[in-house]
């Protein structure tokens, strides 16, 4: 693939009812009900709301035979009211349920982690090659009859791998790795290909955006090597709610969509299912606008590994680059005076750019960036750094930079102005931090091209990515900036973020907080507590939204923790291996508490569980 120029990955078309997926079809959007699938009227009503919001597929949890059989009644109820949306059955743990669901749903999702393998127990088993092959043969013997039922009933399938529910068999051989997740999927895909069953969609999800993106990239590469071109369902699982859920989803989903990967989107928010659809549509519509953009003649650096990227090697300049966490630069000239902007200390920018005028009132402890032509007035002030621009006469910039002896300088540059003269300048000025700018229709591609050009020339100056917007709506700013930054963060090309929003409708604090949230979503810098919460489904047996709100209110002051809030055990313990503490639905009115993978309290009455979790965290942090 060409990492600098946008085009959609070519896939085969999969028939899913009256709404085909992949091929030349648009990127589809979908959601999942959180009603009980035995509640026909409630499920029909919620499915209608999803469709009315723009959803093109509706998924329903299908725990048992009763739920599978009731899909028939839900389907009838929708068709009677003129809704032709395809239904997707979500099956875990019981392969027989998938057989029944295939009779009544247009698509059935199965999870390789628990389709035949038992539920995950975190046990390590040393398989010989012969024993491992026998386990695959057991899967094939059970899976092929299901494929024949689907073939006969024109039912598509989704092979849906989740990071939180990999089988102990896969974990024992491959570990908790992208390679293990991809192989879990490939085992089932090879059986489909062997049996000439092609109505297959794939998904590989994780709550960790880095793992999710790397795994999907790896899977696409493996499929291409084996001649497969199945369409992909993409999403960040357990993304959470509110702003964090949107930004985290935009970082992960955006990183793939911007590389042309993805044929259907599900944004997993811990909110009403229909609330997911407008967000997914914003992702899709923003990315596809770059189709047919002006070609970017970038050259990929030989030492860049798209499948297993690592952070670009840079020489630290102060607290920028090297092993430092990425910095955040803000704009002084936004909508607030500098003295009013920092509402929360953890979202205080590391630097403020002021253009050609320093503020009359400064924020204590803040370093300011000012245009080099005005810097001489503040030359002895260690809290002021000069900024140069490569626009215009690059050759004329070089003497000016050489005359300036500041220990830290910034250079605004675009890919088009990264001339031989500028490259030569950077080689002799390691104290310069590059601020990459782009006005291109495909910003990601041009930023990538600039950083790769530096890598090709052996330049180790740090790079801050500058993104500018004119958004009056906070959600639009958060989504667009997170989509634009996702792949750059995953690729390891980011030593800092500088977001600037021209609209006076949004305060500067919102812009700054968005930058910090993007870095946290990409696992590059932690500035607040992270909540790994599922969107809920028919398996959830407590008020998920209210519980999340209570836990967030009580723990928002904590910094650097990850707290998992899960409706059930399907992905709960697995996803919470990435969390410090966990809250998992264990049954009707019952909750279990976890520390990492370890269950510390079982079957607590749900009305007591939040207080018990908070008490446990408080006591544990004292140790």
Buried (B, 14 or more C-beta within 10 A) or exposed (E): BEBBBBEBBEBBBBBBBEBBBBEEBEBBBBBBBBBBBBBBEBBBBBBBBBBEBBBBBBBBBBBBBEBBBBBBBBBEBBEEEEBEBBBBBBBBBBBEBBBBBBBBBBBBBBBBBBBBBEBBEEEEEEEEEEEBEEBBEEBBEBBBEBBBBBBEEEBBBBBBBBBBBBBBBBBBBBEBBBBBBBBBBBBBBBBBBEBEBBBBBBBBBBBBBBBBBBBBBBBBBBBEEEEBBBBBBBBBBBBBBBBBBBBBBBBBBBBBBBBBBBBBBBBBBBBBBBBBBEBBBBBBEBBBEBEEBEEBEBEBBEEBEBEEBEBBEBEBBBBBBBEBBBBBBBBBBBBBEBEEBBBEEEBBBBBBBBEEEBBEEBBEEBBBBBBBEBBEEBEEEEBBBBBBBBEEEBEEBBEEBEEBEBEBBBBBBBBBBBEEBBBBBBEEBBBBBBBBBBEBBBBBBBBBBBBBBBBBBEBBBBBBBBBBBEBEEBBBBBBBBBBBBBBBBBBBBBBBBBBBBEBEBBBBBBBBBBBBBBBBBBBBBBBBBBBBBBBBBBBBBBEBBEBBBBBBEBBEEBEEBBBBBBBBBBBBBBBBBBBBBBBBBBEEBBBBBBBBBEBBBEEBEBEEBBEBBBEBBEEEEEE
